[in-house]
């Protein structure tokens, strides 16, 4: 079952439901009674700038699932590229699918500036990306998810790492009616993964950050940090699974998920899982869900910050730890501004 | 400047301040001394407006205005500054960012222009120097990993920057060695001025060797049990709080 198959075949029985354990907190079947028609072609000539408009040397746009990009995006051996990848949904009550392959040859370096831009309403959108990194290749992927509030959107990436490859990812999402961002990673030997996320949700928005990292070779490293802030009736979901296979000795995996609940009716569901079948490993996970500290809040107000501003400063600092880990400087600035803008709106 | 009349404060189910009255004129420094549990910190928090500190009776008039009707940030903008016994740590918030945000929030609330970035840096640098604070410390998250003395110096730095008119120092001497205490006291004494009043809350007389009060009040059982000149502090040091505690109980 997947949303992609459901859109492809028009078969509503393919829509993921809570009967599937991995989808129990993001039940789409209850919301999608029938698969809507395919989204029409939209005019690419009237495209506004994406969030990463500056800084990329190449831009790929999927508009309602259609793109001029034919075949995989390639980065040659030893080459460095910065690519903006945009999924724009300009559709109302229709459905579309996007698919892309990315191949980075040995020692190639790619900065992938990815964005999901919802310009329509009530659409169904699915994106699938297959990423391969050759030996010693590197990718830093920074993703901003700005879907329409009433959209249902799923993005799935399958990432294969060669030996000594490095994959770093930061996802920033403000959710949608249902919005799921899924990352599946297969490690190479001595490979490194950083898998980070931020979700800032208000209103009725929901976001689901789900990942699975397989340590199938020895001496690979995974660090993962996700932070979220939810208010109103919003709901955040974090599912992180790290599997260390038999023989993948020397694995080093650290997972953290921390969330702030900023109002009584908001909710966060978290499921960190470590499945370890090797002997010589260092694995840990930490998970906390709480509220802003009242005494700290009072301290800021005593120094003159109005309540809403004090809360914004504290939540910004809370998720700032994740944003600071973005290595690409311009992307880090964009991410920081995005966080500030959304927290101030919420306040 | 500050006139407290028959103040009663409840925290949760317990009434902690039970009919406290106190006059603090501009230009004066008053010490409030008392044993543990007398309500010293409760008085400080109530005057600063901490949520959960419920005023059940009485008044506090500050510059002719009902202080207790104002939000904490409104009190701050009018010049009320509480130096915390245990200043809070702000992970992820650089000291300079915090100072500038707070200063500008206060100025904005008073209808004044915000301080520009270069002007602010100049101001922060000169004040830090006077308090012997390494400027690089201000680039780090506020108070995170700082020693007790460093945290108190950051409080004094904020005081100097914000130039408040009513200073409430809650157990400023706690956790300080004698050298740190001298630096902090020097900073506080530098703030003494005709248009400014200070309420120095302390358990020990030691602090008052360095910050000389005009008046000393003994807080026991939630109200002022005795008031006098600086000599009262020495008497308390010799004889303890016993007779006031017993009388209050």
HADDOCK unambig.tbl for C-alpha pairs under 7 A between the chains (distance, minus, plus):
assign (segid A and resid 296 and name CA) (segid B and resid 88 and name CA) 6.11 0.50 0.50
assign (segid A and resid 298 and name CA) (segid B and resid 50 and name CA) 6.35 0.50 0.50
assign (segid A and resid 299 and name CA) (segid B and resid 88 and name CA) 6.98 0.50 0.50
assign (segid A and resid 301 and name CA) (segid B and resid 72 and name CA) 5.75 0.50 0.50
assign (segid A and resid 301 and name CA) (segid B and resid 73 and name CA) 4.86 0.50 0.50
assign (segid A and resid 302 and name CA) (segid B and resid 48 and name CA) 6.81 0.50 0.50
assign (segid A and resid 302 and name CA) (segid B and resid 72 and name CA) 5.38 0.50 0.50
assign (segid A and resid 302 and name CA) (segid B and resid 73 and name CA) 5.51 0.50 0.50
assign (segid A and resid 302 and name CA) (segid B and resid 76 and name CA) 5.71 0.50 0.50
assign (segid A and resid 303 and name CA) (segid B and resid 73 and name CA) 6.71 0.50 0.50
assign (segid A and resid 303 and name CA) (segid B and resid 76 and name CA) 5.90 0.50 0.50
assign (segid A and resid 303 and name CA) (segid B and resid 102 and name CA) 5.75 0.50 0.50
assign (segid A and resid 304 and name CA) (segid B and resid 73 and name CA) 4.26 0.50 0.50
assign (segid A and resid 304 and name CA) (segid B and resid 74 and name CA) 6.95 0.50 0.50
assign (segid A and resid 304 and name CA) (segid B and resid 76 and name CA) 5.06 0.50 0.50
assign (segid A and resid 304 and name CA) (segid B and resid 77 and name CA) 5.85 0.50 0.50
assign (segid A and resid 304 and name CA) (segid B and resid 102 and name CA) 5.44 0.50 0.50
assign (segid A and resid 304 and name CA) (segid B and resid 105 and name CA) 5.78 0.50 0.50
assign (segid A and resid 304 and name CA) (segid B and resid 106 and name CA) 5.19 0.50 0.50
assign (segid A and resid 305 and name CA) (segid B and resid 73 and name CA) 5.82 0.50 0.50
assign (segid A and resid 305 and name CA) (segid B and resid 102 and name CA) 5.74 0.50 0.50
assign (segid A and resid 305 and name CA) (segid B and resid 105 and name CA) 5.70 0.50 0.50
assign (segid A and resid 306 and name CA) (segid B and resid 73 and name CA) 5.69 0.50 0.50
assign (segid A and resid 317 and name CA) (segid B and resid 91 and name CA) 6.83 0.50 0.50
assign (segid A and resid 317 and name CA) (segid B and resid 92 and name CA) 4.53 0.50 0.50
assign (segid A and resid 317 and name CA) (segid B and resid 93 and name CA) 5.87 0.50 0.50
assign (segid A and resid 318 and name CA) (segid B and resid 92 and name CA) 6.72 0.50 0.50
assign (segid A and resid 320 and name CA) (segid B and resid 92 and name CA) 6.61 0.50 0.50
assign (segid A and resid 321 and name CA) (segid B and resid 92 and name CA) 6.78 0.50 0.50
